[in-house]
């Protein structure tokens, strides 16, 4: 008689992570995203110090910022495909290790060329972490937890670049510019160790490397890289009056058209453009674009005003703009209380309207505005950022099937960064044109028939005891130019306000999103 066959072993069932494990895993990934986003703006208040230390001119030093932005904007839409190939766990961990190493190299950069190369590497590796956190928020959590997770991600996405100039200015003032990069080492290593242990939401699929759309990758890199360069450098080089800007603009246009055509016809596209058929996703991506304009344009305008018009140092600029981050943090409990009780569309509409009002409150700006005068408009902006970004994340990504989240998240995040790039370029151009316009209009009134000017010149001549006209007229020119600049900042804030007024009116077009009552199948 044959012996009884041993019973078949039951298939191993993966352990479902506890809520505490999910929270710690999500928090670790959020920390990685935060330091990657922080590094976008952390050098903005310290470029002069970095350039001086590396013996670089202003035209070279600006590439410390530009190289990071170009690399980041190229990799963000690729992150969905990369996470499917290598898995979220290992792509995130590898990116964290690489970002940390690149940060170390930036701190030890020996000349401007090495700094630019290491910053590009840092941006490429940091940028790949950002969309994965947005995706993971919807995979780890469900119901009310999902709303809070989306609020956390959205808040960090706008808080990190807001705090960048403040933290960067403080570090440069109290330590040295090297520590702008060394502060990433401890959190970067923590993320690189913890994420592989706790995050296990999908599996690597190296077979995707076969038949991948490599031509699409090249077209995407040419499109976004050249577009970012054109937007960053265009205002400084008179846009299409410069041959290089003309060339990069044409390459961006051809690459963009080629990439869209390739994506819509390829069997396995890199970016899910068809997600734009979903009304909420299309509108949410547009709202993300406009929010990027407001977020990055105001981060650009306020420190620039304080530096150019008020003559503030990096630390003084950081202290003056710090209130925005404080009020955004204070608004987190308010949003957390409102989100389960109020339709997210109306919370978002309130946030967009508050952002428009904050821009209106910036418009009476005068040459003597400092931290005290900026407090109220920045408080409104900080509150608006929290009430705007968090519901946009939930309304845009919350209604998509889990299988589409990765590819769609990259496109969603790309729209925010594109909005920031276009917003900053438009603001820089508007500042330049409106400053010239206001200067000539003010100068028209400075003639021999202007009694106030004649009295001022007489008083200045008497005080200075000067005979040379230049000694008296130069201060008058400086005052006129200062006032022209200030009026141009007011105009630019009003232009941003118009964008938010129009966007606020579009919110009712979105559909209400009801989060699933159970986690997706990918959540464990």
Legacy VTK file of the C-alpha trace (Angstrom):
# vtk DataFile Version 3.0
C-alpha trace
ASCII
DATASET POLYDATA
POINTS 524 float
0.000 0.000 0.000
1.392 3.357 -0.975
2.190 5.830 1.746
-0.110 8.778 1.937
1.205 11.777 0.032
2.203 14.692 2.229
-0.306 17.536 2.194
0.461 20.392 -0.146
1.829 23.464 1.587
-0.568 26.382 1.577
0.612 29.303 -0.500
2.290 32.025 1.490
-0.003 34.950 2.111
1.796 38.272 2.420
1.320 39.826 5.783
-0.979 42.827 5.792
0.932 45.772 7.286
-0.505 47.336 10.397
-1.698 50.929 10.454
1.443 51.898 12.390
3.665 50.287 9.744
1.770 52.063 6.957
2.069 55.407 8.719
5.805 54.970 9.322
6.377 53.820 5.737
4.390 56.760 4.376
6.135 59.200 6.720
9.545 57.949 5.563
8.625 58.424 1.925
7.181 61.857 2.701
10.480 62.837 4.335
12.307 61.864 1.137
9.901 63.950 -0.948
10.252 66.888 1.451
14.045 67.118 1.210
13.868 66.748 -2.578
11.356 69.609 -2.832
13.210 71.695 -0.246
16.344 71.605 -2.388
14.544 73.357 -5.258
14.640 76.669 -3.400
17.138 76.179 -0.568
19.972 77.687 -2.632
17.927 80.607 -4.000
18.841 83.028 -1.199
22.499 81.936 -1.174
23.510 81.927 -4.853
25.742 84.965 -4.321
27.667 83.174 -1.552
28.031 79.985 -3.614
29.173 81.909 -6.679
31.703 83.888 -4.684
33.149 80.773 -3.054
33.470 78.980 -6.406
34.792 82.057 -8.264
31.812 82.080 -10.632
29.954 84.962 -12.244
26.222 85.550 -11.927
25.503 83.938 -15.325
27.250 80.732 -14.259
25.929 80.680 -10.693
22.283 80.729 -11.801
22.868 77.258 -13.253
23.155 75.901 -9.702
19.370 76.383 -9.658
18.609 75.773 -13.322
20.431 72.432 -13.619
18.431 71.007 -10.692
15.123 72.172 -12.172
15.848 70.794 -15.650
16.861 67.369 -14.334
13.894 67.196 -11.963
11.283 68.167 -14.530
12.615 65.531 -16.972
12.466 62.621 -14.517
9.097 63.358 -12.854
6.918 62.041 -15.729
9.222 59.020 -16.092
8.843 57.999 -12.444
5.649 55.996 -13.035
7.311 53.775 -15.645
10.502 53.476 -13.588
8.555 52.366 -10.491
6.819 49.657 -12.528
10.197 48.419 -13.754
12.131 48.491 -10.463
9.204 48.597 -7.955
8.343 51.531 -5.711
10.447 50.102 -2.879
13.747 49.827 -4.720
13.373 52.853 -6.960
12.628 55.039 -3.945
15.464 53.568 -1.900
17.912 53.853 -4.801
16.851 57.429 -5.458
17.300 58.308 -1.772
20.802 56.806 -1.706
21.754 58.598 -4.926
20.232 61.895 -3.780
22.171 61.691 -0.519
25.432 60.932 -2.328
24.817 63.783 -4.789
24.144 66.136 -1.865
27.478 65.163 -0.343
29.227 65.822 -3.659
27.533 69.239 -3.947
28.904 70.175 -0.537
32.415 69.229 -1.665
32.165 70.829 -5.140
35.508 72.354 -6.126
34.357 74.629 -8.959
31.149 75.822 -10.581
31.247 73.129 -13.272
31.344 70.318 -10.707
28.593 71.993 -8.689
26.302 72.238 -11.730
26.905 68.578 -12.624
26.213 67.367 -9.065
23.109 69.552 -8.773
21.733 68.049 -11.997
22.333 64.558 -10.569
20.692 65.606 -7.314
17.629 66.949 -9.151
17.267 63.829 -11.296
17.388 61.465 -8.322
15.293 63.681 -6.041
12.633 64.286 -8.680
11.887 60.592 -9.056
10.805 60.366 -5.400
8.099 63.039 -5.597
5.310 61.333 -7.629
5.750 57.998 -5.821
4.652 59.585 -2.533
1.442 60.883 -4.140
0.727 57.393 -5.494
1.514 55.658 -2.202
-0.908 57.891 -0.279
-3.792 56.322 -2.243
-2.420 52.768 -2.023
-1.630 52.699 1.698
-4.803 54.351 2.972
-8.543 54.489 2.381
-11.502 56.527 3.585
-10.728 59.361 5.993
-7.113 58.207 6.310
-6.691 58.756 2.568
-7.956 62.332 2.858
-5.478 63.061 5.671
-2.633 61.423 3.737
-3.445 63.506 0.666
-3.547 66.606 2.881
-0.099 65.741 4.214
1.376 65.223 0.753
-0.228 68.358 -0.636
0.882 70.412 2.336
4.478 69.222 2.118
4.533 69.808 -1.647
3.836 73.513 -1.134
5.510 73.979 2.273
8.961 72.655 1.301
9.752 75.169 -1.472
8.192 77.931 0.655
10.587 77.202 3.531
13.575 76.783 1.201
14.745 80.426 1.088
14.200 80.842 4.842
16.188 77.755 5.817
18.847 78.417 3.183
19.390 81.988 4.331
19.634 80.927 7.986
22.114 78.127 7.253
24.333 80.348 5.090
24.341 83.095 7.719
25.109 80.839 10.716
27.228 78.105 9.139
28.274 78.060 5.472
26.732 77.291 2.099
28.189 73.761 2.251
25.593 72.865 4.884
22.779 73.620 2.442
23.634 70.167 1.086
25.080 68.380 4.118
21.746 68.671 5.984
20.345 66.082 3.547
22.742 63.361 4.696
20.996 62.120 7.863
17.384 62.195 6.557
18.532 60.779 3.210
20.240 57.791 4.846
17.240 57.248 7.126
14.886 57.096 4.139
17.240 54.794 2.226
17.286 52.315 5.151
13.656 52.430 6.296
11.821 52.410 2.943
13.127 48.981 1.776
12.114 47.507 5.136
8.562 48.881 5.303
7.430 49.596 1.755
6.255 46.586 -0.248
3.331 47.663 -2.389
4.340 46.267 -5.789
6.854 44.037 -7.526
9.594 44.835 -10.015
8.925 43.894 -13.630
12.207 44.031 -15.525
10.480 42.636 -18.613
9.168 46.174 -19.197
12.689 47.116 -20.269
12.044 45.114 -23.442
9.898 47.021 -25.871
9.957 50.208 -23.824
9.415 53.484 -25.648
13.022 54.667 -25.665
12.374 57.084 -28.513
9.599 58.583 -26.400
12.093 59.043 -23.544
14.455 60.954 -25.829
11.631 63.145 -27.144
10.385 63.776 -23.603
13.867 64.742 -22.376
14.399 67.104 -25.321
10.954 68.638 -24.880
11.069 69.246 -21.129
14.796 69.972 -20.864
14.780 72.580 -23.639
11.467 74.043 -22.452
12.818 74.493 -18.920
16.013 76.073 -20.275
14.005 78.442 -22.475
11.767 79.489 -19.602
14.630 79.905 -17.126
17.060 81.739 -19.394
14.619 83.569 -21.707
13.960 86.570 -19.436
17.706 87.160 -18.943
18.592 86.951 -22.667
15.729 88.900 -24.249
13.849 85.765 -25.264
13.934 85.228 -29.044
16.475 87.967 -29.533
19.041 85.341 -28.474
20.048 82.561 -30.908
20.375 79.886 -28.204
16.903 80.612 -26.835
15.485 80.393 -30.344
17.129 77.004 -30.873
15.973 75.520 -27.552
12.441 76.821 -28.110
12.247 75.131 -31.515
13.673 71.872 -30.123
11.143 71.986 -27.266
8.256 72.546 -29.696
9.308 69.755 -32.070
10.107 67.396 -29.195
6.752 68.122 -27.527
4.711 67.459 -30.656
6.726 64.313 -31.375
6.332 63.046 -27.810
2.555 63.547 -27.774
2.159 61.799 -31.119
4.425 58.956 -29.997
2.625 58.552 -26.654
-0.826 58.364 -28.230
0.237 55.665 -30.689
2.658 53.501 -28.674
1.378 50.269 -27.105
3.156 50.934 -23.782
3.384 54.736 -23.394
5.608 56.305 -20.751
2.965 58.809 -19.641
-0.762 58.164 -19.471
-2.042 61.113 -21.530
-5.356 59.308 -21.952
-6.029 59.980 -18.270
-6.822 63.526 -19.403
-10.094 62.142 -20.763
-11.219 61.978 -17.147
-12.731 65.389 -16.428
-11.543 65.576 -12.837
-8.016 64.597 -13.782
-7.872 67.129 -16.638
-9.251 69.942 -14.475
-7.111 68.898 -11.511
-3.983 68.954 -13.655
-4.909 72.460 -14.811
-5.509 73.549 -11.200
-2.143 72.022 -10.275
-0.572 74.067 -13.094
-2.119 77.322 -11.829
-1.191 76.489 -8.235
2.388 75.996 -9.432
2.277 79.483 -10.942
1.100 80.984 -7.663
3.361 78.955 -5.415
6.641 79.379 -7.278
5.983 82.873 -8.665
5.378 84.330 -5.205
8.398 82.483 -3.789
10.342 84.143 -6.620
8.814 87.635 -6.349
8.899 88.279 -2.605
12.596 87.481 -1.963
13.515 89.324 -5.175
11.674 92.449 -3.989
13.280 92.293 -0.554
16.748 91.842 -2.050
16.577 94.376 -4.883
14.365 97.113 -3.425
14.978 96.767 0.323
18.557 95.477 0.069
17.929 92.641 2.542
20.518 89.949 3.244
19.784 86.231 2.765
18.911 85.844 6.459
16.667 88.928 6.508
14.822 87.661 3.414
14.324 84.274 5.057
12.950 85.852 8.232
10.591 88.111 6.269
9.010 85.285 4.225
8.929 82.755 7.081
5.364 83.677 8.053
3.965 81.958 4.940
5.182 78.562 6.141
3.992 79.191 9.698
0.427 79.945 8.615
0.348 76.997 6.255
1.273 74.690 9.150
-1.384 76.354 11.331
-3.969 75.688 8.605
-3.327 71.912 8.634
-5.665 71.221 11.620
-8.326 73.426 9.995
-8.171 71.431 6.766
-8.111 68.119 8.657
-11.313 69.144 10.465
-13.044 70.460 7.335
-12.118 67.655 4.899
-14.426 64.911 6.294
-17.306 67.375 6.762
-17.282 69.666 3.716
-17.206 68.909 -0.001
-13.549 69.128 -1.044
-14.497 71.196 -4.092
-15.739 74.043 -1.884
-12.655 73.847 0.326
-10.523 74.096 -2.804
-12.604 76.999 -4.113
-12.099 78.800 -0.788
-8.357 78.208 -0.982
-8.110 79.497 -4.559
-10.176 82.570 -3.639
-7.955 83.236 -0.612
-4.897 82.983 -2.851
-6.422 85.601 -5.181
-7.196 87.859 -2.198
-3.633 87.476 -0.907
-2.293 88.646 -4.276
-4.651 91.648 -4.057
-3.240 92.390 -0.588
0.284 92.347 -2.049
-0.635 94.929 -4.718
-0.412 98.117 -2.536
3.277 97.278 -1.971
5.628 100.231 -1.425
9.407 100.534 -1.306
9.479 100.394 2.519
7.540 97.138 2.957
9.204 94.605 5.233
8.231 91.623 7.370
5.517 93.547 9.248
3.731 94.763 6.097
4.091 91.367 4.407
2.657 89.461 7.365
-1.057 89.632 6.477
-0.825 88.849 2.733
1.619 86.038 3.478
-0.661 84.678 6.196
-3.484 84.549 3.656
-1.211 82.864 1.117
0.013 80.236 3.581
-3.555 79.355 4.580
-4.608 79.339 0.922
-1.832 76.926 -0.048
-3.021 74.332 2.466
-6.679 74.702 1.514
-5.870 74.515 -2.197
-3.157 71.913 -2.806
-4.470 69.149 -0.518
-7.985 68.912 -2.036
-6.564 69.159 -5.561
-4.535 66.006 -4.873
-7.563 64.059 -3.619
-9.980 65.274 -6.302
-7.519 64.670 -9.139
-5.985 61.319 -8.192
-8.644 59.931 -5.865
-11.012 58.928 -8.654
-8.446 57.008 -10.747
-8.093 53.233 -10.762
-5.011 52.004 -8.850
-3.484 50.646 -12.066
-3.420 54.168 -13.564
-2.148 56.015 -10.505
1.584 55.696 -11.171
1.596 57.064 -14.700
-1.033 59.702 -13.915
0.761 60.911 -10.764
3.870 61.764 -12.775
1.818 63.865 -15.201
-0.012 65.583 -12.329
3.232 66.567 -10.602
4.774 67.637 -13.899
1.943 70.152 -14.389
2.727 71.828 -11.056
6.411 72.177 -11.939
5.606 73.417 -15.447
3.271 75.990 -13.924
6.090 77.128 -11.665
8.584 77.389 -14.532
6.180 79.282 -16.795
5.000 81.468 -13.917
8.518 82.517 -12.941
9.464 83.221 -16.575
6.298 85.272 -17.130
6.852 87.211 -13.885
10.482 87.967 -14.778
9.445 89.258 -18.207
6.562 91.256 -16.759
8.839 92.801 -14.121
11.356 93.878 -16.736
8.791 95.343 -19.155
6.671 97.078 -16.522
9.734 98.516 -14.747
10.834 100.146 -18.001
7.317 101.413 -18.681
6.871 102.903 -15.192
10.354 104.423 -15.236
9.702 106.309 -18.476
6.277 107.438 -17.246
7.772 108.753 -13.996
10.691 110.351 -15.854
8.255 112.282 -18.077
7.187 114.279 -15.039
10.735 115.049 -13.910
11.346 118.220 -15.878
11.975 121.894 -15.243
8.242 122.588 -14.737
8.079 120.218 -11.766
8.379 122.495 -8.731
8.766 119.594 -6.276
11.734 118.291 -8.269
13.304 121.755 -8.482
13.041 122.177 -4.716
14.503 118.710 -4.161
17.483 119.444 -6.454
18.063 122.788 -4.743
18.037 121.135 -1.329
20.313 118.306 -2.445
22.769 120.767 -4.028
22.880 122.757 -0.821
23.399 119.656 1.349
26.035 118.096 -0.895
27.719 121.318 -1.852
28.124 119.690 -5.256
28.630 121.442 -8.545
28.620 118.409 -10.851
25.054 117.645 -11.983
25.636 113.873 -11.785
26.176 114.017 -8.029
22.677 115.452 -7.590
20.820 113.662 -10.388
22.110 110.150 -9.613
20.128 109.875 -6.329
17.070 111.152 -8.202
17.542 108.446 -10.867
17.922 105.780 -8.150
14.728 106.885 -6.403
12.828 106.908 -9.703
14.082 103.430 -10.621
13.218 102.094 -7.149
9.660 103.366 -7.445
9.336 101.993 -10.994
10.463 98.573 -9.732
7.967 98.689 -6.869
5.092 99.525 -9.207
6.151 96.638 -11.457
5.973 94.203 -8.510
2.446 95.433 -7.789
1.440 94.826 -11.411
2.915 91.318 -11.343
1.065 90.329 -8.172
-2.160 91.536 -9.793
-1.447 89.397 -12.872
-1.098 86.318 -10.643
-4.344 87.318 -8.931
-6.198 87.288 -12.258
-5.057 83.688 -12.866
-6.541 82.605 -9.540
-9.790 84.503 -10.011
-10.402 82.719 -13.317
-9.420 79.351 -11.834
-11.724 79.806 -8.839
-14.667 80.191 -11.210
-13.866 76.816 -12.821
-14.045 74.726 -9.631
-17.792 73.832 -9.974
-16.901 71.955 -13.182
-15.249 69.224 -11.074
-17.178 66.183 -9.931
-17.294 65.121 -6.312
-14.965 62.198 -5.573
-16.007 59.528 -3.126
-12.979 57.540 -1.892
-13.328 53.747 -2.035
-14.518 52.178 1.201
-11.807 49.503 1.065
-8.134 49.600 0.169
-7.045 48.688 -3.303
-5.678 45.269 -4.072
-2.218 46.778 -4.335
-2.139 47.981 -0.794
-0.405 44.918 0.609
LINES 1 525
524 0 1 2 3 4 5 6 7 8 9 10 11 12 13 14 15 16 17 18 19 20 21 22 23 24 25 26 27 28 29 30 31 32 33 34 35 36 37 38 39 40 41 42 43 44 45 46 47 48 49 50 51 52 53 54 55 56 57 58 59 60 61 62 63 64 65 66 67 68 69 70 71 72 73 74 75 76 77 78 79 80 81 82 83 84 85 86 87 88 89 90 91 92 93 94 95 96 97 98 99 100 101 102 103 104 105 106 107 108 109 110 111 112 113 114 115 116 117 118 119 120 121 122 123 124 125 126 127 128 129 130 131 132 133 134 135 136 137 138 139 140 141 142 143 144 145 146 147 148 149 150 151 152 153 154 155 156 157 158 159 160 161 162 163 164 165 166 167 168 169 170 171 172 173 174 175 176 177 178 179 180 181 182 183 184 185 186 187 188 189 190 191 192 193 194 195 196 197 198 199 200 201 202 203 204 205 206 207 208 209 210 211 212 213 214 215 216 217 218 219 220 221 222 223 224 225 226 227 228 229 230 231 232 233 234 235 236 237 238 239 240 241 242 243 244 245 246 247 248 249 250 251 252 253 254 255 256 257 258 259 260 261 262 263 264 265 266 267 268 269 270 271 272 273 274 275 276 277 278 279 280 281 282 283 284 285 286 287 288 289 290 291 292 293 294 295 296 297 298 299 300 301 302 303 304 305 306 307 308 309 310 311 312 313 314 315 316 317 318 319 320 321 322 323 324 325 326 327 328 329 330 331 332 333 334 335 336 337 338 339 340 341 342 343 344 345 346 347 348 349 350 351 352 353 354 355 356 357 358 359 360 361 362 363 364 365 366 367 368 369 370 371 372 373 374 375 376 377 378 379 380 381 382 383 384 385 386 387 388 389 390 391 392 393 394 395 396 397 398 399 400 401 402 403 404 405 406 407 408 409 410 411 412 413 414 415 416 417 418 419 420 421 422 423 424 425 426 427 428 429 430 431 432 433 434 435 436 437 438 439 440 441 442 443 444 445 446 447 448 449 450 451 452 453 454 455 456 457 458 459 460 461 462 463 464 465 466 467 468 469 470 471 472 473 474 475 476 477 478 479 480 481 482 483 484 485 486 487 488 489 490 491 492 493 494 495 496 497 498 499 500 501 502 503 504 505 506 507 508 509 510 511 512 513 514 515 516 517 518 519 520 521 522 523
